[in-house]
Amino acid sequence: MKYSISFKPSASNDIESLPVGISQRILTDIEKLKYNPRPVGCRKIIGSKNDWRIRIGDYRVLYEVDDTDHGIRIFRIKHRKEAYR
């Protein structure tokens, strides 16, 4: 089943502030989440019910998976030093 992807405004701002090469790589990996919302190497965020993260180089994409509506909501894209603050 294919999932739909949406971005919170803060995540859109995060991706726009990154260099072009890095943002393209991140967007490519986000597109892959449509077919597999929990790829190999993803981690569940402790203390949350449906929040996950994927690692893309030094950056982290934090997202929520809704299995009932088949949706993925990206809520944060940050460098690993800033991702969990």
N, C-alpha and C positions, 0 to 999 in steps of 0.2 A: 504494500500500500504506500502510496506517495504522500508525504507530508507537505503542508504549506508552511512557508517561512515568512515571519513578520519581524520587523525591527522596531524596538522602542526608539523614540527620538534621541535618547542619550547614546544608544549604540550606533545610530546613523552618524551622529556627530563624532563619535570615536573613530569610525572607519574613514570619515572624510579628513580627519586630522593626521592620518598616517601617510607615509610616502607611498607613491603610486605602486611600486613593485610589491611592497608588503601588503597593501590593501587588496591587490588583485589576487595574490596567493590566498589571503584569508577568505575572500569572497568565493573563490573556487572551492575551498574546503567546506564553506558553509553550504554551497549548492549540493554537495555530496550528502549533507544531512537529510535532504528530501527523501532519499532512498534508504538510508540507515541512520536513524536519529541517535543511535548509541554505537558509534563505530569502535573498533579496537583501539584501545588507548584512552577512551573517554573516561572521565571519573565523575562519580556522583558527588555533589557538594554536600558535605556533612551538615546536618541541621536543617535541611530543606527536604521537601517531599518530592518535587519533580525537577529540581535544578541540576544541571550537568555542566561539565566544562570539557573543552577540547583544547589541546595544546598545538599551536602552530608556530614553530620556532620559539622565539622569546615572548610570544603573545598568547593570551588566553581568551577564548570566546566562551562566555557564560550564557547559558540558554536554558529555557524551560520547555519540557516536552509534555504535550497534552495528548495522550493516547486516545481519548474518547472522540475528540474533534480532529485528530490527525494534524495537529499544528505544532510548530516550533516557534517560540518567541525569543529572539536574541535580545538580551538586555544589557550586555556589557562586552566591550572589546578593548582590552588594555594590555600593556606590557606586564610581564609577570610580577614585577615589583609593585605595581599599583592595582592589580586586578582584584584583590580581596579586601581592599580598604573600604 
